[in-house]
Amino acid sequence: MPLIQLGPLSGRYLTFAEREEIALLRAQGCGVRGIARQVGRSPSTISRELRRNAATRGGRLDYRPSIAQWKAELAARRPKTAKLVANEPLRDYVQDRLAGVVHRADGTVVGPPTARWKGRNRPWRQDRRWASAWSPEQIAHRLPVDFPDDEAMRISHEAIYQALYIQSRGALKRELVACLRTGRALRVPRARARQRPRGHVTAEVMISQRPAEAADRAIPGHWEGDLVIGTGRSAIGTVVERTTRFTMLVHLPRKDGWGVQPPVKNGPALGGYGAEAMRDALAARFATMPDQLRRSLTWDRGKELAQHAQLKIDTGLEVYFADPHSPWQRGTNENTNGLLRQYFPKGTDLSRWTSDEIEAVAAALNSRPRKTLGWRTPAEALNDHLLLLAQAGVASTG
């Protein structure tokens, strides 16, 4: 065994003297929190120390200060070979989840032609590459689900970020940062704010009137909706289920005569997301759902849903509107719209995408594992709920 360092490296790390005290207290039968109080360290630090640096000879964990100090120094040696460099299957898995293609149901690849990445942030008002675009956290937590018995297929989300942003790590191609949702070339915080007040909403349909069961997300069937706006009066409707996070994208093509006929005062909107077109598109999407999944819809205060009363008659869906300047009241939908901007950037014409291509993007989002769902995908969560509904229907008729 090599010589160990008896002096402290810094206050951040345990010293050899502290490890000796931990060993004595452990031998006296003290628990983790008792040792932490005596040593003046966090209980999590003591627990991690006893788990990671204990001697394992004889098939049991036996904490000895000299062995623990040697193990700690061995783990602290730098430079280390990055896990993504040494583990090719793991690297392939990560790269495929970051940069995998988006395709239709028949396997055909869809997406706009994009320029080569130039080492800068995402292009301004230009198309971005369509990719499966799992976040590093989604990848890291999905690995134990896909490989429950393979401990080699494990990595932290921070290791993936470092492999992307730190060139010396050398495991992942630098241009893969373009596949992250933000598309930033550097890791910097960014704030975003948006909201516009509208005056067509009555007190009866304010969010304060929404049933409490929608707020706690316990019962599926409560939705949030809004528009993703593009240039030239183009838009895509987004509707997200609050419990399962399942996303539906609503195709809103322009009407015949748009750009040719002059606008008519109080006439139908030709841009694709007028109140009438929005009502018809949403009614068509919700009409195919079971009644248990049509409980409520919470919308932004946009005029596109001015015909919400007729939508309620057509679908049985209770419609509510968020308060002015309160996007957090529809946080699930706002987050989803941010994810969609990776595929439909601001300042681009959204009317060029067909219904099949939009559905392919929705399928890509619904196949991403979510932390809030225990790393299941929204599609899996919704399917589980539909199976429960089917079983309940069979039991009630049996």
C-alpha positions in Angstrom: 0.0 0.0 0.0 1.4 3.5 -0.8 2.1 6.1 1.8 -0.9 8.1 2.8 -1.1 11.9 3.3 -1.6 12.8 7.0 -2.0 16.5 6.4 -5.3 18.1 5.4 -5.9 18.9 1.7 -8.5 21.5 2.5 -11.6 22.0 4.7 -13.7 20.4 2.0 -12.2 16.9 2.5 -12.0 14.7 5.5 -8.5 14.5 7.2 -6.8 11.4 8.5 -7.4 12.6 12.0 -11.1 12.9 11.4 -11.1 9.4 9.9 -9.5 8.0 13.0 -12.1 9.7 15.1 -14.9 8.3 12.9 -13.4 4.8 13.3 -13.3 5.1 17.1 -16.9 6.4 17.3 -18.0 3.7 14.9 -16.4 1.0 17.1 -18.2 2.4 20.1 -21.5 1.9 18.3 -22.4 5.5 17.5 -24.8 6.1 14.6 -24.1 8.2 11.6 -25.8 11.4 13.0 -24.0 11.0 16.4 -20.6 10.7 14.6 -21.5 13.7 12.5 -22.2 15.8 15.6 -18.9 14.7 17.2 -16.8 15.3 14.1 -18.6 18.5 13.0 -19.5 17.2 9.6 -22.7 16.7 7.7 -24.5 13.3 8.3 -24.4 12.7 4.5 -20.6 13.1 4.5 -20.2 10.5 7.2 -22.7 8.1 5.6 -20.9 8.4 2.2 -17.5 8.0 3.9 -18.5 4.8 5.6 -20.0 3.4 2.4 -17.3 4.3 0.0 -14.1 4.0 1.8 -14.6 1.0 4.1 -12.4 -2.0 3.9 -14.1 -4.9 2.0 -11.8 -7.8 2.8 -13.7 -10.8 4.1 -16.9 -9.8 2.4 -18.0 -7.2 4.9 -17.7 -3.5 5.3 -15.1 -2.8 8.1 -14.1 0.9 8.5 -10.4 1.4 9.1 -8.9 4.9 8.9 -5.7 4.0 7.0 -7.6 2.0 4.4 -10.2 4.8 4.1 -7.5 7.5 3.6 -5.8 5.4 1.0 -9.1 4.9 -0.9 -9.9 8.6 -0.8 -6.6 9.6 -2.2 -6.8 7.0 -4.9 -10.2 8.3 -6.0 -8.9 11.9 -5.9 -6.1 11.3 -8.4 -6.3 13.4 -11.5 -6.5 13.3 -14.5 -9.0 10.5 -14.8 -10.3 8.9 -17.9 -13.8 10.1 -18.5 -16.4 7.4 -18.2 -17.8 8.2 -21.6 -14.4 7.8 -23.2 -13.8 4.4 -21.7 -17.3 3.0 -22.1 -18.3 2.9 -25.7 -21.9 1.4 -25.2 -22.6 4.1 -22.7 -21.3 6.8 -25.0 -23.4 5.5 -27.9 -26.5 5.5 -25.7 -26.0 9.1 -24.5 -25.3 10.4 -28.0 -28.3 8.6 -29.5 -30.6 10.1 -26.8 -29.1 13.6 -27.3 -29.0 13.6 -31.1 -31.3 10.8 -32.4 -33.5 11.7 -35.3 -37.2 12.5 -35.2 -39.3 10.3 -37.5 -42.8 9.6 -38.5 -44.7 6.5 -37.5 -43.5 4.7 -40.6 -39.8 5.5 -39.7 -39.3 8.3 -42.2 -37.0 11.0 -40.9 -38.5 14.5 -40.6 -37.1 17.9 -39.9 -35.8 21.0 -41.6 -32.4 21.3 -43.4 -30.1 23.1 -41.0 -26.7 24.8 -41.4 -23.5 23.4 -39.9 -23.0 24.3 -36.2 -20.5 27.2 -35.9 -19.7 27.1 -32.2 -22.3 29.8 -31.3 -25.6 29.8 -29.5 -28.8 28.5 -31.3 -29.5 30.4 -34.5 -31.6 33.5 -34.2 -34.9 33.2 -36.0 -33.7 30.2 -38.0 -34.5 26.5 -38.0 -32.7 24.2 -35.6 -31.9 20.6 -36.0 -34.7 18.2 -34.9 -33.4 15.6 -32.5 -34.7 13.3 -29.8 -33.1 15.9 -27.5 -33.3 14.1 -24.1 -31.9 16.3 -21.4 -28.8 14.9 -19.5 -30.9 14.4 -16.4 -33.4 12.4 -18.4 -30.6 10.2 -19.8 -29.0 9.7 -16.4 -32.2 8.6 -14.7 -33.4 6.5 -17.6 -30.3 4.3 -17.6 -31.2 2.3 -14.5 -34.7 1.7 -16.0 -33.3 0.4 -19.3 -30.3 -1.4 -17.8 -31.3 -2.4 -14.2 -28.6 -5.1 -13.9 -25.7 -3.4 -15.7 -23.9 -1.1 -13.2 -21.5 -0.1 -16.0 -24.4 1.7 -17.7 -24.5 4.6 -15.2 -23.5 8.2 -15.4 -24.5 11.5 -13.8 -26.1 14.3 -15.6 -23.3 16.6 -14.6 -20.8 14.2 -16.3 -22.7 14.5 -19.5 -22.8 18.3 -19.3 -19.0 18.4 -18.7 -18.4 16.1 -21.6 -20.4 18.5 -23.8 -19.0 21.8 -22.5 -15.4 21.0 -21.5 -13.3 20.1 -24.5 -10.6 18.4 -22.5 -13.1 15.7 -21.4 -13.2 14.7 -25.1 -16.0 12.2 -24.9 -18.9 13.8 -26.8 -18.8 16.0 -29.9 -18.9 19.7 -29.0 -21.7 20.4 -31.6 -24.1 18.2 -29.6 -24.8 21.2 -27.4 -27.0 22.3 -30.3 -29.3 19.3 -29.4 -29.9 20.6 -25.8 -33.1 22.5 -25.4 -31.5 25.8 -24.8 -28.9 25.4 -27.6 -26.4 27.5 -25.6 -22.7 27.2 -26.5 -21.8 28.2 -22.9 -23.4 27.4 -19.6 -25.0 30.6 -18.5 -28.4 31.3 -16.8 -31.1 32.9 -18.8 -34.5 34.4 -17.7 -37.6 34.4 -19.8 -40.9 36.3 -19.3 -44.0 36.5 -21.4 -47.7 37.3 -21.0 -50.3 39.5 -22.6 -53.6 40.5 -21.0 -56.9 40.0 -22.7 -60.3 41.4 -21.7 -62.8 38.8 -23.1 -62.7 36.5 -20.1 -65.5 36.5 -17.6 -65.4 35.8 -13.9 -67.2 32.4 -14.3 -64.3 30.9 -16.3 -61.4 32.3 -14.2 -58.8 29.8 -12.9 -60.1 30.4 -9.4 -63.3 28.6 -10.4 -61.4 25.5 -11.5 -62.0 22.4 -9.3 -59.4 21.6 -6.7 -58.7 18.2 -8.2 -57.0 19.9 -11.2 -54.6 21.7 -8.9 -53.2 18.6 -7.2 -52.8 16.6 -10.4 -54.2 13.5 -8.7 -56.8 12.8 -11.4 -55.8 12.8 -15.1 -58.0 14.6 -17.6 -57.1 18.3 -16.8 -55.2 20.0 -19.6 -53.3 23.2 -20.1 -53.1 24.9 -23.5 -51.5 27.8 -25.5 -50.1 28.7 -28.9 -46.6 28.6 -30.2 -46.5 31.6 -32.6 -44.4 31.9 -35.8 -44.1 34.5 -38.5 -46.8 35.4 -41.0 -49.7 34.6 -38.6 -48.6 31.0 -38.3 -49.0 29.0 -35.1 -49.2 25.5 -33.6 -51.6 24.7 -30.7 -50.1 23.0 -27.7 -52.2 21.0 -25.2 -50.6 19.2 -22.2 -52.2 16.9 -19.7 -51.3 18.0 -16.2 -50.9 14.6 -14.5 -49.1 12.5 -17.2 -47.5 15.5 -19.1 -48.8 14.0 -22.3 -48.6 16.5 -25.1 -50.9 17.0 -28.1 -49.9 19.4 -30.9 -52.8 21.0 -32.9 -52.2 21.6 -36.6 -53.5 25.1 -37.5 -53.1 25.6 -41.3 -53.9 28.9 -42.9 -57.3 29.4 -44.5 -57.8 29.7 -48.2 -57.3 33.2 -49.3 -54.7 34.1 -46.7 -52.2 36.7 -48.2 -54.4 37.2 -51.2 -57.8 38.5 -50.0 -57.8 41.7 -47.9 -58.8 41.2 -44.3 -62.5 41.7 -43.6 -63.6 43.5 -40.4 -65.2 41.1 -38.0 -64.8 38.4 -40.6 -63.2 35.0 -40.1 -59.4 35.0 -39.4 -57.5 33.5 -42.3 -54.2 33.1 -40.4 -55.0 29.7 -39.0 -55.6 30.5 -35.3 -58.7 32.5 -35.3 -61.4 31.7 -32.7 -63.4 29.5 -35.1 -60.4 27.6 -36.4 -59.1 27.1 -32.9 -62.4 25.8 -31.6 -62.8 23.3 -34.5 -59.2 22.0 -34.2 -59.5 21.5 -30.4 -62.9 19.9 -30.7 -61.5 17.4 -33.3 -58.6 16.4 -31.0 -60.7 16.0 -27.8 -63.7 14.3 -29.5 -61.8 11.0 -29.8 -60.9 10.9 -26.1 -62.8 9.0 -23.4 -64.9 11.3 -21.1 -62.6 10.7 -18.2 -59.8 12.5 -20.1 -62.0 15.5 -20.9 -62.4 17.2 -17.5 -61.0 20.7 -17.9 -58.8 22.9 -20.1 -56.8 25.9 -18.7 -55.8 28.4 -21.4 -53.9 31.6 -21.7 -55.9 34.8 -22.1 -55.6 34.8 -25.9 -58.5 35.7 -28.1 -58.0 32.5 -30.1 -60.2 30.7 -27.5 -63.0 33.3 -27.6 -65.4 30.6 -28.6 -64.8 28.5 -25.5 -68.5 28.3 -24.7 -69.2 26.5 -28.0 -66.1 24.3 -27.4 -67.6 23.2 -24.1 -70.9 22.3 -25.8 -69.1 20.4 -28.5 -66.8 18.4 -26.2 -68.1 18.7 -22.7 -64.8 20.2 -21.7 -64.8 22.8 -18.9 -62.6 25.8 -20.0 -60.8 28.1 -17.6 -58.4 31.0 -18.1 -55.3 32.0 -16.2 -55.0 35.4 -14.5 -53.2 38.2 -16.4 -49.4 38.1 -16.3 -49.5 34.7 -14.5 -47.8 32.1 -16.8 -46.9 30.0 -13.7 -50.6 29.1 -13.4 -50.0 27.0 -16.6 -46.5 26.0 -15.7 -46.7 22.5 -17.4 -47.7 24.1 -20.7 -45.2 26.9 -20.5 -42.4 24.4 -19.9 -43.6 22.3 -22.9 -43.7 25.4 -25.1 -40.0 26.0 -24.2 -39.2 22.5 -25.2 -41.0 22.9 -28.5 -39.0 26.0 -29.4 -36.1 23.7 -30.1 -38.1 22.3 -33.0 -40.1 25.5 -33.9 -37.8 28.5 -33.2 -39.2 32.0 -32.9 -39.2 34.0 -36.1 -39.8 31.0 -38.4 -42.8 30.1 -40.5 -44.7 27.3 -38.7 -47.3 26.8 -41.4 -44.9 24.8 -43.6 -45.0 21.8 -41.3 -47.6 19.2 -42.1 -49.8 17.4 -39.6 -47.6 14.3 -39.8 -44.5 16.2 -39.1 -46.0 18.0 -36.1 -47.2 14.6 -34.8 -43.7 13.3 -35.1 -42.4 16.1 -32.8 -45.2 15.4 -30.3 -44.2 11.7 -30.3 -40.6 12.7 -29.6 -41.6 14.7 -26.6 -44.0 12.0 -25.3 -41.2 9.4 -25.5 -38.8 11.4 -23.3 -38.6 10.1 -19.7 -39.6 12.7 -17.1 -38.3 13.1 -13.6 -41.7 13.9 -12.2 -43.1 10.6 -13.6 -40.4 8.5 -12.0 -38.5 8.5 -15.3 -41.4 7.0 -17.2 -42.4 8.7 -20.4 -45.7 10.6 -20.8 -46.8 8.0 -23.3 -46.3 5.2 -20.8 -48.0 7.2 -18.1 -51.1 7.9 -20.3 -51.2 4.3 -21.5 -51.2 3.0 -17.9 -54.1 5.3 -17.1 -56.0 4.1 -20.2 -55.5 0.5 -19.1 -56.9 1.3 -15.7 -60.0 2.9 -17.3 -60.5 -0.2 -19.5 -60.2 -2.6 -16.5 -62.6 -0.4 -14.5 -65.1 -0.6 -17.5 -64.8 -4.4 -17.7 -65.3 -4.7 -13.9 -68.4 -2.5 -14.0 -70.1 -4.5 -16.8 -69.1 -7.9 -15.6 
